[in-house]
Amino acid sequence: MKIILVFLFIAPLALSARAEKDYSSLDSAASPETKSRFAMLDDVRILANGLLQLGHGLKDFVHKTKGQMNDIFQKLYIFDRSFNELSLQTSEIKEEEEQLKQTTARLQINNEEMKNLSQEMNLKIEDLIQNKIQLQEQVWGLEDKVTKLAVIHPSAQETEEISSLKAFMEQQDNHIKQLLKIMEDQHVQLDRQHDQIMELEDKLNHIELQELAENSFTGEQTEPEAIPSSVRNATVVTHKYEGAAPDCTALYNSGMRLSGIYTIKPNGSEAFDVYCEMKYGSSWTVIQNRVDGSLDFNQTWDAYVNGFGDLNEEFWLGLNKTYSITKQGDYILRIELQDWKDNKRFIEYAFSLGGLETNYTLQLSRISGSIPNALPEQTELRFSTADRDLDTINDFNCPENYLGGWWHSECEETNLNGKYVAPRSKGRLDRRKGLYWKPKKGRYYLLKSTKIMIHPTDLKSFDWIAQPDGF
């Protein structure tokens, strides 16, 4: 812009100097006068044409600049409006938090007063109980005297004394009953005050975790509980049988009905132990189980390939073992989820799992379930860990940031091998590292436990019978 202004300033000066030079040549020759005049007109036309083109360029530049400025102003307006709305919401939350704190403080004062009153009433009750015991002893003594006097006709004075004592005893007994009734009412009021204080303290402690109240399966239809095996608690026993079963379903078809640890030998693979869960009229091979966060799932690539954990508690079976099972035929993948309110959901996929040469690529196709899908379908998902990230998006390492190996897809929000975080943990970053199920269109479901199992679709191909030793 500065260069254009300089050009506009210098151009008239150059033109003027050229004109003076031309006029000075009139004295030297008369014939070139006409020629120099026509030369000046040509220069003026060229300069005018250049200035016209420059004007058009400046006009286009001004229009473009105005459009860009309008876009910037519009974006700034939207940003200011969003910021103001966010500020209003933040102010409302702070006001609500302050009100809760004030209410809690008042209730705590009332609770202290009620506790002191309760202690005083308890002391009075103890005194009354002692008085009642003494009066009962006196009554028993009087009853003995009355019994003895029943044989001998008492005098009028003795009869009057007995009547007065009975009236006094009835009066004392009524007084004790009234005091006990007052005490019961006081205890009921104390219980109500205590419940209110606990409720407000719970709201105050969770004011930064309001999302957690929504991140459960509440309000949706719950999954019916599976009918357990008759001896479901015998899960700490390792069962070994003759022959070589290809998977847990084959063991079930051969007559096994106890959930627990079994040894299987898929075709073309070495024998290894798995946990078989007998339910839904068959048996599922469990490949992942998380219940309490006792096992750290932030493991290396080799650990996820070979497996880790305790089959009776939390564990990851291993990608290599899972692949050796699934390459025998078509399998169903079932994921069971439980939130922190103990509501349960499930989802089932038809799936295929590749071997080490494909980095254990997973492909899914949803079949059924009681929760929205949160994993990409008909897409090749390669398994990644913090020390072997195969799908780094924008220099953002998913396993390193989400603390656990998984079939990540553009660092999506679902990760069942992440850090185990309880609902009382504070901070958005920690919650994003926890166990959660996040559909693309839906809210977070924070999870308490997860279980991943597989089951063949063609049961006839697994009709296996235990063979005698040496088969």
HELIX and SHEET records of a PDB file:
HELIX    1   1 LYS A    2  SER A   24  1                                  23    
HELIX    2   2 PRO A   32  VAL A  151  1                                 120    
HELIX    3   3 ALA A  156  ASN A  205  1                                  50    
HELIX    4   4 ILE A  207  LEU A  209  5                                   3    
HELIX    5   5 GLN A  210  GLU A  214  1                                   5    
HELIX    6   6 CYS A  248  ASN A  253  1                                   6    
HELIX    7   7 TRP A  301  ASN A  306  1                                   6    
HELIX    8   8 LEU A  319  THR A  326  1                                   8    
HELIX    9   9 LEU A  356  THR A  358  5                                   3    
HELIX   10  10 CYS A  398  TYR A  402  1                                   5    
HELIX   11  11 ARG A  428  ARG A  432  1                                   5    
HELIX   12  12 LEU A  459  PHE A  462  5                                   4    
SHEET    1   A 6 THR A 238  HIS A 239  0                                        
SHEET    2   A 6 GLY A 260  ILE A 264  1                                        
SHEET    3   A 6 PHE A 272  LYS A 279 -1                                        
SHEET    4   A 6 SER A 282  ARG A 290 -1                                        
SHEET    5   A 6 PHE A 315  TRP A 316 -1                                        
SHEET    6   A 6 PHE A 308  GLY A 309 -1                                        
SHEET    1   B 8 THR A 238  HIS A 239  0                                        
SHEET    2   B 8 GLY A 260  ILE A 264  1                                        
SHEET    3   B 8 PHE A 272  LYS A 279 -1                                        
SHEET    4   B 8 SER A 282  ARG A 290 -1                                        
SHEET    5   B 8 TYR A 445  PRO A 456 -1                                        
SHEET    6   B 8 TYR A 331  ASP A 339 -1                                        
SHEET    7   B 8 LYS A 344  LEU A 353 -1                                        
SHEET    8   B 8 LEU A 362  GLY A 369 -1                                        
SHEET    1   C 6 THR A 238  HIS A 239  0                                        
SHEET    2   C 6 GLY A 260  ILE A 264  1                                        
SHEET    3   C 6 PHE A 272  LYS A 279 -1                                        
SHEET    4   C 6 SER A 282  ARG A 290 -1                                        
SHEET    5   C 6 TYR A 445  PRO A 456 -1                                        
SHEET    6   C 6 TYR A 436  TRP A 437 -1                                        
END                                                                             
